[in-house]
Every structure is written in structure tokens, then in C-alpha cells.
Amino acid sequence: MRKIAEGAEADVFKAKLFGKAVIVKTRKRKKYRIRELDESIRKERTRIEARVLERAYSAGILVPKLLGVGSFSIYMGFVGGRLLKDTKLGSGMYEKLGRILGRMHDVDIVHGDFTPANIMIDAGSAYVIDFGLSEISKSREEKALDILLMKRAIGKGHYASFVKGYESSNKESVGIMRRLASIELRGRYQVRTLA
């Protein structure tokens, strides 16, 4: 196995399984937590991530295919390409991403970190990756926060296309967009400038 990414919660490795490239994501032990608590949290987060991946895949959303789950590890099919954050793509791709997030929210998947850093582009297709903070939830608040994260990560023109795609694909988009407007009025979400 070769480590290809390191995060605060998990390390990601590329490996071979039966001659095919796979990704192995392994949740790290947090030494500041009591061992029993740490193991319980890591097992639960691993199970949630696996369930969310399977739900997204079953809904026809392009995600790495779930191959197996261990106590602290997830085995997935390898997705090639480049991260969206490292590419220069037009508004059409952002409209497509809006539709993807809209479909995810329709099946109650909240990503938790839906940004260009977690979208892999391969031959014009967009794959959603890294469901480490994801959950299954009907919460409009959580869904609106997914949109807010993308809004903060991209420019106004791309965001307008993103919202167009989202609104065209999500049956609750009006309520979720209202919740987003409410969130943005809260002090902690406002962008402040120093005079």
C-alpha cells in the first residue's frame, strides 16, 4: 500500500486487490481520547461513511464503489482524474455539481464538506469523494450548510450556475435555500472585514 493522502481523521492509501487498484481509507487513532471511546467513535464513523457511500451509489451518484468495510477501514474502487480544486472548468460543471448535490439531498445524504477539494473530475464526469463527515439526515439546516461550503469555495458566477443546477434537481430546494439565507444572517457565518 502507498499513502496518497493524509488528513486529520484518516489516511488514504492506494493498493491492489485481486490485481485492481483500490483505495483504502483508515481512520486514525486519537491519542487524546480514552482508547475505548476512541475505538467506538472510529467504528461508528466508519460504518456511517460506508452506509452513506452505498446509499449514494445506489441512487446513481458517481462515488467510489464500496468494496468492503473493516473496523476502522473502508475499501473502495479507485477513481482517477484530478480534483476540481486543481482544474479550471466552466460554469457547466458547476451546474452539474448543483444537480449532484440536489440529488444527494433528495436521498437525505449530507456530505459535510462539499467543496472542490472533494470532487474528482475524470473524463468530464464528477465523482464525489471523502464522505468522512457525512451523515444521513433530513435536516434542512445541514443541507443548507453543504451549499454554504460550496458558495464560500467558488466565485459568484460559478455559484449562480451551481444554484441553478441545485434548484432544478432538488424537490425541497425552496425551503433549503430559505434556510441558507437565514444561516447567512447569523453573526458567525457573516464575512467580516477589518476597517
URGIUR-V373940 format. One record per pair of residues at least 24 apart in sequence whose C-alpha atoms are under 7 Angstrom apart, sorted by the first residue. I is the first residue (numbers start at 1). GAP is how many residues later the second one is. If there is no record, write none. Layout:
i->I gap->GAP
i->I gap->GAP
//
This chain:
i->21 gap->56
i->21 gap->57
i->22 gap->53
i->22 gap->54
i->22 gap->55
i->22 gap->56
i->23 gap->52
i->23 gap->53
i->23 gap->54
i->23 gap->55
i->24 gap->49
i->24 gap->50
i->24 gap->51
i->24 gap->52
i->25 gap->48
i->25 gap->49
i->25 gap->50
i->26 gap->46
i->26 gap->47
i->26 gap->48
i->27 gap->45
i->27 gap->46
i->42 gap->30
i->43 gap->28
i->43 gap->29
i->46 gap->26
i->46 gap->27
i->48 gap->87
i->49 gap->82
i->49 gap->83
i->49 gap->85
i->50 gap->24
i->52 gap->57
i->52 gap->83
i->52 gap->84
i->56 gap->48
i->61 gap->39
i->62 gap->64
i->62 gap->65
i->62 gap->66
i->63 gap->64
i->63 gap->65
i->63 gap->66
i->64 gap->65
i->80 gap->42
i->81 gap->39
i->81 gap->40
i->81 gap->41
i->82 gap->38
i->82 gap->39
i->82 gap->40
i->83 gap->33
i->83 gap->34
i->83 gap->35
i->83 gap->36
i->83 gap->37
i->83 gap->38
i->84 gap->32
i->84 gap->33
i->84 gap->35
i->84 gap->36
i->84 gap->37
i->85 gap->31
i->85 gap->32
i->91 gap->67
i->91 gap->70
i->94 gap->64
i->94 gap->67
i->94 gap->68
i->95 gap->66
i->95 gap->67
i->95 gap->69
i->95 gap->70
i->96 gap->69
i->97 gap->65
i->98 gap->64
i->98 gap->65
i->98 gap->67
i->98 gap->68
i->99 gap->66
i->99 gap->67
i->99 gap->69
i->99 gap->70
i->101 gap->65
i->102 gap->64
i->102 gap->67
i->102 gap->68
i->103 gap->66
i->103 gap->67
i->105 gap->38
i->106 gap->64
i->106 gap->65
i->108 gap->28
i->108 gap->29
i->108 gap->30
i->109 gap->26
i->109 gap->27
i->109 gap->28
i->110 gap->24
i->110 gap->25
i->110 gap->26
i->110 gap->27
i->110 gap->32
i->110 gap->33
i->110 gap->36
i->111 gap->24
i->111 gap->35
i->112 gap->34
i->113 gap->33
i->113 gap->36
i->114 gap->32
i->114 gap->35
i->114 gap->36
i->115 gap->34
i->115 gap->35
i->115 gap->38
i->140 gap->36
i->140 gap->39
i->141 gap->38
i->143 gap->33
i->144 gap->32
i->144 gap->33
i->144 gap->35
i->144 gap->36
//
